[in-house]
Amino acid sequence: MQKIIKEFPILDQSIYVNTAAYGIMYDGLLDWRQEHDLDYLIGGSNFKLKAAKLIAQVRATVGTFFNCKNENVALVQNFSLGMNMLLEGLDTSNKVLLLDDDYPSLKWPFMSRGFDVHYVAILQENLEQKIIEKIKSENITVLAISIVQWVNGIKIDLDFLAKLKVEFPELLIIADGTQFCGTEDFDFDNSAIDVLGASAYKWLLAGSGNGFMLFKDHVKSIFKLKSAGFNSADGDVDGFEHIDFIKHFEPGHLDTLSFGSLKCSLDFLSRVGMKTIGETNKALSEFAFQEFTKLNLLEDIVVSRGNHSTIFNIKGNQKLFDALLNNDIICSQRGEGIRLSFHFYNTLKNVSKVINVIKKQM
């Protein structure tokens, strides 16, 4: 792992615990991007036209990485855009269940279209049971939820979603995986999730301008998508009546630099090994959880849940935040606390240093 960590120059000068805000650049991605743009520099349109075949490779790589059929992988510039295009094709008579403080780009597309929206509070005991009760009492037809919450790192148990699907087989489950994808191995086709979308600039380390939407076969009949453009028909002027489902999400050209970066990063993570990444992240999470709990830095609800992601929101004021920054610990202020997010390129030694800085301020 030490050899892999050397791929990230920023780690030579800082402890980077801010992946929940933005993933970091590594040498291999920089090399690939420079080669891409050099080819563009000297090849112009000839290079760009040839590079278009890269998009099919990106789609295949995403499908393999998450175990999703290629024909069910849509490439989008970001999760927010994908969600808005998706919901243009969903009947607004659906009853939707959201978590109250979930990510705005998951909630607002439903709210802006006049869906019948209901909420469950995130910070409460027996969250999963409350979700079940609300689905029953309100006859919910759509559950839209982030697998990992962006502010406090609360993680929804995928086994819970599987049980939920058994009890409510007609329930449409739409998940935001932006704060989840890349943290551990994930098998989409064998999950209970019907639609999974994600931006790839965080835990997947792919930079801006790329993301994806994954679909199960059966959901294609539920949505009546409206987005369309020349790229939807692959440049066929007579192709308007024959646009494939996923191509509604790709009405215009897709940038080979941005989406090639996604392929490059998925290949990189695959070489590291998602099993290794998941195990490393689990060890980081358990150690941080244990230490933060000892210091009474976490919300009671977070502590009571036990199984947690690698995102933590600790109690802390401006003074503590400044102290962390002054010790070259890169993090963010979110909500009423300080958000620390650990990824596989962090070490237990990094976590210990963060803890020591915090202790000195207590």
C-alpha positions as a printed NumPy array, in Angstrom:
array([[  0.   ,   0.   ,   0.   ],
       [  2.922,   2.366,   0.653],
       [  3.892,   2.124,  -3.021],
       [  0.343,   3.085,  -3.987],
       [  0.287,   5.999,  -1.555],
       [  3.329,   7.442,  -3.336],
       [  1.071,   7.923,  -6.378],
       [ -0.517,  10.878,  -4.523],
       [  1.966,  13.798,  -4.225],
       [ -0.31 ,  15.84 ,  -1.954],
       [  0.17 ,  13.206,   0.757],
       [  3.852,  14.156,   1.013],
       [  2.871,  17.472,   2.559],
       [ -0.598,  16.979,   4.038],
       [ -2.923,  14.538,   5.725],
       [ -5.807,  14.582,   3.287],
       [ -9.066,  13.689,   5.016],
       [-11.379,  15.552,   2.664],
       [-12.295,  12.981,   0.012],
       [-15.981,  13.555,   0.8  ],
       [-15.445,  17.005,  -0.726],
       [-13.103,  16.068,  -3.545],
       [-10.903,  13.108,  -4.397],
       [ -7.235,  13.776,  -5.066],
       [ -5.137,  13.523,  -8.224],
       [ -2.602,  10.728,  -8.623],
       [  0.396,  10.435, -10.916],
       [ -1.14 ,   7.843, -13.206],
       [ -4.183,   9.979, -13.969],
       [ -2.062,  13.054, -14.62 ],
       [  0.098,  11.048, -17.044],
       [ -2.949,   9.751, -18.899],
       [ -4.55 ,  13.196, -19.148],
       [ -1.348,  14.787, -20.411],
       [ -0.958,  12.105, -23.069],
       [ -4.589,  12.541, -24.115],
       [ -4.252,  16.292, -24.522],
       [ -0.917,  16.015, -26.276],
       [ -2.556,  13.709, -28.831],
       [ -5.364,  16.249, -29.185],
       [ -2.838,  19.073, -29.566],
       [ -1.115,  17.454, -32.528],
       [ -4.097,  15.578, -33.964],
       [ -7.028,  17.978, -33.695],
       [-10.279,  16.61 , -35.056],
       [ -8.57 ,  13.459, -36.334],
       [ -7.699,  12.532, -32.751],
       [-11.1  ,  13.476, -31.332],
       [-13.002,  11.45 , -33.922],
       [-10.849,   8.396, -33.277],
       [-11.054,   8.896, -29.523],
       [-14.847,   8.652, -29.641],
       [-14.473,   4.866, -29.455],
       [-13.145,   5.441, -25.938],
       [-16.685,   6.158, -24.72 ],
       [-17.758,   2.582, -25.427],
       [-14.752,   1.387, -23.437],
       [-15.703,   3.651, -20.539],
       [-19.23 ,   2.23 , -20.503],
       [-17.884,  -1.301, -20.491],
       [-15.427,  -0.512, -17.7  ],
       [-18.161,   1.005, -15.515],
       [-20.376,  -2.003, -16.179],
       [-17.647,  -4.446, -15.217],
       [-16.561,  -2.477, -12.155],
       [-20.081,  -2.403, -10.671],
       [-21.471,  -5.576, -12.306],
       [-24.084,  -3.876, -14.448],
       [-24.972,  -4.738, -18.045],
       [-23.36 ,  -2.372, -20.541],
       [-26.736,  -1.557, -22.062],
       [-27.903,  -0.387, -18.623],
       [-25.019,   2.044, -18.025],
       [-25.636,   5.713, -18.855],
       [-22.731,   8.146, -18.771],
       [-23.605,  11.547, -17.331],
       [-21.544,  14.596, -16.466],
       [-22.68 ,  14.455, -12.836],
       [-25.317,  12.95 , -10.567],
       [-27.398,  16.141, -10.418],
       [-27.864,  16.255, -14.178],
       [-28.632,  12.548, -14.339],
       [-31.318,  12.792, -11.655],
       [-33.046,  15.699, -13.347],
       [-33.142,  13.901, -16.706],
       [-34.39 ,  10.742, -15.004],
       [-37.249,  12.395, -13.14 ],
       [-38.521,  14.146, -16.256],
       [-39.697,  10.682, -17.216],
       [-41.34 ,   9.629, -13.934],
       [-45.054,  10.058, -13.294],
       [-45.501,  12.722, -10.601],
       [-48.363,  10.754,  -9.044],
       [-45.711,   8.611,  -7.334],
       [-45.377,   8.942,  -3.57 ],
       [-41.737,   9.576,  -2.714],
       [-39.886,   8.997,   0.552],
       [-36.716,  10.997,   1.278],
       [-34.475,  11.5  ,   4.294],
       [-34.863,  15.021,   5.661],
       [-31.227,  16.184,   5.505],
       [-30.151,  14.143,   2.503],
       [-28.106,  15.715,  -0.3  ],
       [-30.014,  18.543,  -2.041],
       [-29.314,  17.192,  -5.535],
       [-31.212,  14.059,  -4.577],
       [-34.142,  15.883,  -2.945],
       [-34.65 ,  18.994,  -5.046],
       [-35.377,  17.293,  -8.394],
       [-38.403,  15.628,  -6.746],
       [-39.457,  18.813,  -4.966],
       [-39.211,  20.995,  -8.066],
       [-41.482,  18.684, -10.067],
       [-44.342,  18.533,  -7.604],
       [-44.048,  14.934,  -6.437],
       [-45.925,  13.918,  -3.297],
       [-42.872,  13.914,  -1.027],
       [-42.626,  12.498,   2.493],
       [-39.67 ,  12.538,   4.866],
       [-37.994,  10.503,   7.568],
       [-35.542,  12.186,   9.941],
       [-31.992,  10.874,   9.621],
       [-30.91 ,  11.548,  13.19 ],
       [-33.203,   9.201,  15.09 ],
       [-33.05 ,   5.761,  16.588],
       [-34.248,   2.837,  14.499],
       [-33.939,   4.776,  11.24 ],
       [-34.509,   1.713,   9.084],
       [-37.629,   0.744,  11.046],
       [-38.974,   4.286,  10.645],
       [-38.46 ,   3.988,   6.899],
       [-40.509,   0.791,   6.836],
       [-43.279,   2.37 ,   8.902],
       [-43.467,   5.396,   6.608],
       [-43.581,   3.243,   3.492],
       [-46.528,   1.368,   4.958],
       [-48.442,   4.334,   6.357],
       [-48.097,   6.548,   3.273],
       [-48.179,   3.869,   0.573],
       [-44.798,   5.008,  -0.697],
       [-43.891,   3.927,  -4.241],
       [-40.397,   5.469,  -4.528],
       [-37.592,   5.493,  -1.97 ],
       [-34.76 ,   7.867,  -2.931],
       [-31.802,   7.723,  -0.591],
       [-28.068,   8.319,  -0.373],
       [-26.227,   5.159,   0.634],
       [-23.847,   7.3  ,   2.698],
       [-24.982,  10.629,   4.084],
       [-22.833,  13.561,   3.014],
       [-22.783,  15.521,   6.294],
       [-22.36 ,  12.873,   9.011],
       [-21.445,   9.678,   7.15 ],
       [-24.428,   7.621,   8.323],
       [-24.518,   4.556,   6.097],
       [-27.638,   2.718,   5.011],
       [-27.224,  -1.029,   5.354],
       [-27.444,  -2.654,   1.917],
       [-28.838,  -5.791,   3.568],
       [-31.668,  -3.636,   4.897],
       [-32.491,  -2.511,   1.36 ],
       [-32.507,  -6.158,   0.276],
       [-35.004,  -7.042,   3.019],
       [-37.027,  -3.965,   2.116],
       [-37.262,  -5.146,  -1.474],
       [-38.54 ,  -8.526,  -0.353],
       [-41.274,  -6.918,   1.761],
       [-42.13 ,  -4.275,  -0.866],
       [-41.185,  -5.796,  -4.244],
       [-42.882,  -2.996,  -6.222],
       [-41.009,  -0.25 ,  -4.38 ],
       [-38.679,   1.666,  -6.693],
       [-35.348,   2.247,  -4.935],
       [-33.224,   5.085,  -6.31 ],
       [-29.841,   5.546,  -4.659],
       [-27.187,   8.237,  -4.729],
       [-23.826,   6.503,  -4.554],
       [-21.613,   9.579,  -4.806],
       [-20.352,   9.229,  -1.214],
       [-20.237,   5.437,  -1.437],
       [-18.974,   4.226,  -4.802],
       [-15.262,   3.587,  -4.583],
       [-15.163,   2.936,  -0.847],
       [-15.819,  -0.805,  -1.078],
       [-16.687,  -3.512,  -3.587],
       [-20.266,  -3.208,  -4.836],
       [-22.354,  -5.53 ,  -7.019],
       [-25.203,  -3.559,  -8.563],
       [-27.071,  -6.334, -10.365],
       [-27.234,  -8.411,  -7.184],
       [-28.305,  -5.489,  -5.006],
       [-31.834,  -4.342,  -4.201],
       [-31.24 ,  -0.948,  -5.806],
       [-33.171,  -0.275,  -9.028],
       [-31.344,   2.914, -10.052],
       [-27.919,   4.003,  -8.826],
       [-26.351,   7.309,  -9.798],
       [-23.034,   8.847,  -8.815],
       [-20.611,  11.622,  -9.582],
       [-17.098,  10.202,  -9.787],
       [-14.959,  13.09 ,  -8.535],
       [-14.937,  11.97 ,  -4.914],
       [-14.1  ,   8.394,  -3.862],
       [-13.587,   7.203,  -7.443],
       [-10.835,   9.822,  -7.922],
       [-11.848,  10.587, -11.513],
       [-11.969,  14.383, -11.456],
       [-14.835,  16.615, -12.582],
       [-17.269,  16.212, -15.434],
       [-18.017,  12.494, -15.249],
       [-20.478,  10.205, -13.548],
       [-22.934,   7.44 , -14.357],
       [-26.416,   6.057, -13.866],
       [-26.988,   2.306, -13.505],
       [-30.354,   0.637, -14.15 ],
       [-32.027,  -2.701, -13.687],
       [-33.801,  -4.036, -16.792],
       [-37.31 ,  -3.696, -15.427],
       [-37.128,   0.026, -14.636],
       [-36.928,   1.007, -18.3  ],
       [-40.677,   0.541, -18.598],
       [-41.338,   2.825, -15.633],
       [-39.681,   5.946, -17.03 ],
       [-40.774,   7.825, -20.141],
       [-37.609,   9.798, -20.823],
       [-37.676,  13.038, -22.796],
       [-34.082,  14.201, -23.182],
       [-32.816,  13.779, -26.731],
       [-30.11 ,  15.079, -29.016],
       [-28.06 ,  14.047, -32.013],
       [-25.743,  11.938, -29.866],
       [-28.761,  10.021, -28.535],
       [-29.095,   8.527, -32.029],
       [-25.331,   8.128, -32.498],
       [-25.354,  10.707, -35.269],
       [-28.197,   9.1  , -37.251],
       [-30.443,  11.881, -38.611],
       [-33.283,   9.359, -38.927],
       [-32.744,   7.875, -35.496],
       [-35.145,   9.929, -33.368],
       [-37.771,   7.174, -33.164],
       [-35.249,   4.536, -32.126],
       [-33.341,   6.055, -29.205],
       [-32.195,   3.499, -26.631],
       [-33.12 ,   4.104, -22.999],
       [-29.629,   5.031, -21.78 ],
       [-28.97 ,   7.283, -24.759],
       [-31.606,   9.705, -23.491],
       [-29.   ,  10.562, -20.838],
       [-26.385,  11.274, -23.492],
       [-28.024,  13.797, -25.853],
       [-24.761,  15.6  , -26.624],
       [-21.134,  14.657, -27.07 ],
       [-19.248,  13.211, -24.113],
       [-15.826,  14.652, -23.39 ],
       [-13.124,  12.037, -23.886],
       [-10.826,  13.735, -21.364],
       [-13.406,  13.639, -18.58 ],
       [-14.795,  10.185, -19.265],
       [-11.413,   8.77 , -20.146],
       [-10.351,   9.922, -16.681],
       [-13.188,   7.854, -15.238],
       [-11.957,   4.753, -17.058],
       [ -8.383,   5.451, -15.994],
       [ -9.403,   5.706, -12.334],
       [-11.607,   2.614, -12.363],
       [ -8.713,   0.69 , -13.887],
       [ -6.415,   2.087, -11.188],
       [ -8.782,   1.135,  -8.361],
       [ -9.191,  -2.323,  -9.88 ],
       [ -5.424,  -2.806,  -9.878],
       [ -5.267,  -1.805,  -6.23 ],
       [ -8.185,  -4.174,  -5.646],
       [-11.594,  -3.162,  -4.347],
       [-11.393,  -5.892,  -1.719],
       [ -8.157,  -4.353,  -0.437],
       [ -9.631,  -0.856,  -0.567],
       [-12.736,  -1.987,   1.302],
       [-10.72 ,  -3.717,   4.016],
       [ -8.431,  -0.707,   4.426],
       [-11.366,   1.67 ,   4.659],
       [-13.105,  -0.581,   7.18 ],
       [-10.   ,  -0.576,   9.398],
       [ -9.705,   3.213,   9.15 ],
       [-13.396,   3.65 ,   9.944],
       [-13.387,   1.314,  12.943],
       [-10.298,   2.919,  14.46 ],
       [-11.561,   6.465,  13.931],
       [-15.016,   5.525,  15.234],
       [-13.524,   4.041,  18.371],
       [-11.274,   7.024,  19.083],
       [-13.876,   9.685,  18.298],
       [-16.377,   7.88 ,  20.509],
       [-13.928,   7.883,  23.417],
       [-13.562,  11.639,  23.047],
       [-17.35 ,  12.165,  22.822],
       [-16.975,  13.823,  19.414],
       [-19.814,  12.055,  17.593],
       [-23.575,  12.482,  17.696],
       [-25.324,   9.954,  19.929],
       [-27.302,   8.521,  17.013],
       [-24.127,   7.889,  15.052],
       [-22.565,   6.093,  18.016],
       [-25.67 ,   3.969,  18.562],
       [-25.673,   2.707,  14.965],
       [-22.187,   1.205,  15.174],
       [-21.567,   0.253,  11.525],
       [-20.343,   3.449,   9.917],
       [-18.778,   4.794,   6.741],
       [-15.418,   6.565,   6.514],
       [-17.049,  10.011,   6.842],
       [-17.221,  11.539,  10.328],
       [-18.663,  14.829,  11.488],
       [-17.02 ,  15.652,  14.813],
       [-17.97 ,  18.299,  17.322],
       [-15.646,  21.241,  16.825],
       [-15.517,  25.009,  16.559],
       [-13.499,  27.38 ,  14.396],
       [-10.53 ,  27.117,  16.752],
       [-10.299,  23.349,  16.284],
       [-10.78 ,  23.644,  12.545],
       [ -7.949,  26.182,  12.341],
       [ -5.737,  23.923,  14.457],
       [ -6.306,  21.035,  12.075],
       [ -5.488,  23.185,   9.062],
       [ -2.387,  24.579,  10.782],
       [ -1.192,  21.001,  11.23 ],
       [ -1.609,  20.308,   7.503],
       [ -4.779,  18.298,   7.974],
       [ -7.13 ,  19.068,   5.087],
       [-10.797,  18.74 ,   6.058],
       [-14.11 ,  20.637,   5.82 ],
       [-16.644,  22.377,   8.006],
       [-20.098,  20.9  ,   7.466],
       [-23.242,  21.55 ,   9.451],
       [-22.316,  22.396,  13.032],
       [-19.117,  20.398,  13.058],
       [-15.978,  19.394,  11.185],
       [-16.158,  16.674,   8.552],
       [-13.242,  14.248,   8.299],
       [-13.34 ,  11.654,   5.517],
       [-10.779,   8.854,   5.229],
       [ -9.895,   6.861,   2.117],
       [ -7.542,   3.959,   1.389],
       [ -4.573,   6.292,   0.871],
       [ -4.835,   7.323,   4.511],
       [ -3.189,   5.314,   7.287],
       [ -3.907,   4.54 ,  10.916],
       [ -0.947,   6.811,  11.674],
       [ -2.806,   9.625,   9.911],
       [ -5.867,   9.003,  12.068],
       [ -3.713,   9.013,  15.197],
       [ -2.204,  12.378,  14.29 ],
       [ -5.677,  13.831,  13.759],
       [ -6.683,  12.504,  17.179],
       [ -3.59 ,  14.002,  18.825],
       [ -4.264,  17.445,  17.322],
       [ -7.83 ,  17.286,  18.595],
       [ -6.761,  16.238,  22.073],
       [ -4.417,  19.202,  22.362],
       [ -7.36 ,  21.529,  21.75 ],
       [ -9.641,  19.922,  24.338]])
